[in-house]
Amino acid sequence: MARQYQGVGGAPGIVIGRVFRYAFSAAAEQSAEAEKEDAAAALERFATAQQTAADYLRTLEQQLRSEGRATEAAILDTQALFVEDIAISDEVTRRVQDEHEPLEQALAATISQLHLSFENIDDSYLRERAADIDAAGHALFAALRGTITHFDNLTPDAIIVADDLTPAETATLRAGAVAGFATAHGGPTSHTAILARSLGIPAAVGLGDAVLELAHGTEVILDGSQALLIAGPDAAERAQWQQRIAEQQAAQQRQQALRIQPGQTADGQPVALWANIGSPGQSHLDEIRVALDNGAEGIGLFRTEFLFLNRDAPPDEEEQYQVYRSTLEAMGGRTVVIRTLDIGGDKPLPYLKLPSEANPFLGIRGLRLCMRHPDLFQAQLRALLRAAVHGDLWIMLPMIATPADLAWGREQLRAAAHSLTAEGIEHRPDPPLGIMIETPAAAVTVDLLARDAAFLSVGSNDLTQYTLAADRGSAELAADYAHDATGVLRLIHQAASAAAQAGISIGVCGDLGGVPAVAPLLVGMGISKLSMAPALLPAVKERLLAFTLEEARQAAQAALKG
Amino acid sequence: MIMAETTLTVTHPVGLHARPAAVFYRAARQFQSRITIQNLSRPGTGEVQVSPIILMQIAVQQGHEICLRAEGEDAAAALAALTQLVENNFGEDV
């Protein structure tokens, strides 16, 4: 009898594969022989495991470093130090030698004890390191089992089943090396989901704890579009799904044929189809390649946060300039919308002393954080203005709630241009400056904001969470408070109508823009640009071609009635 | 057996974790002496051995005062090297 697990989001694609268990909890398995071994033998086994785990992590580190991914490499270097740390080995030794605990039990207890000690530290950065301790524990258990569970040993039909994956873990994965992801936790906008979409790997997230009970090697069917996982299918089911996979492949071929054609409705109304890039752990140039392969006509959202995360000091102007310039050059004259740093208390940066906030999503984040760190913001704006001479760069400000927010950003951009002029440094002083529409306040004051903004882009993920008062990371709420809720659609419609009146363009760069069933509705409301994860572009393009502009308008009107 | 001890203030903005902790640990490992550290600015943490995880546990932040002790033949050299590292912000421009 097949079992079904329903998740809350994921990345599109259907695959049939085998469960690849990736979890710390698998540690509890302990062979009867291991329980009888003496302390000396157990500790020798442990020392070997430490060496194996450290060697493995260092090999991975070298590999990442040779690919120019220094940030991810540094994370793995720290992990390698952790698996050999005396904080772990001393406690394991004490438990095995003095308490006569079996090795696996001693290690599990040591890791959870260390995990707790970090969770209780009054420093948010260090508290987050509890996850690093778990990762070190995981590497040690993998080495002890002497079996797989390194991503190294993945087979192409592997469907990784895990609690959740960290950016460090996902950093080691490549499309083609794995069939899919299925996680117990995380919402539609979790790291795993975003990353899987940008890599083009099918995924389902938020499947619930029950999914963690699936045994390694179980045959499963994963449908990322429906966030569905089916374990132990019978022959009839398997045949049925194989049929769907064939249909999916046929659709991909049809969509591939549309690749070079620009986005438009059935009657030729153009809709710019752009890609979102800037996922943590990914090379932006790799992402651009995938975007262009999928027919992206521009970059509608380049998230710059990844440049600032997982490091001890902020990237300087020169480093940022090189990244922005290489992006513009890789896009060969196509529009690139770069969003300035959008970060807050939920993602602490060790080099900024961020106060810990009860509600980081309602606190000092995005532009508000930049207001408190003008040097950081100036370095980014200067890098952007310098890069702007190498292509069609648009600058986008996040977290705008009032016209004063925008005025501040505008003034900062002017100051950055003045300082570059004064220093005689080549730059473009006046690239288009636009804003994200992600607060309900911005959505209902587009008439005021349009006076000083060159373009608008609806950030539907945040707009949804702020409008419905539903945490975007909550798997439990995701199903009932969807991004296409009538309240959210009406706000987008209101913003689009005001933008049309003011004569400025408005796009959508949140997840909503990449849902084929919703895309025509957005176009019918007056949205002229849709930006999404590259893998979603072909299906959206095909869907838009099924509607005339008038049909899209009618569909929008029907949806707005609720 | 030689014993040496010194008290220092950490000025690196990150404190003594992340990269500085790894640099500090690798330097300490070069010496034969047994090296311990105590975060004097965090009452309740004791004198502990130096390792990347333990350094994070005692959560030394910018401005914290630490006490370093070394015990062994090369104790004086060890303390001199570690003191220099802390005072030079672990070789980084900050």
Interface residues (C-beta under 8 A of the other chain):
Chain A: A74 D77 T78 L81 F82 D85 I86 A87 I88 L114 S117 F118 I121 D122 D123 Y125 L126 R129 I133 D312 A313 P350 Y351
Chain B: P13 V14 H17 A18 R19 P20 A22 Y25 Q49 S51 P52 I53 I54 M56 Q57 A59 Q61 E92 V94
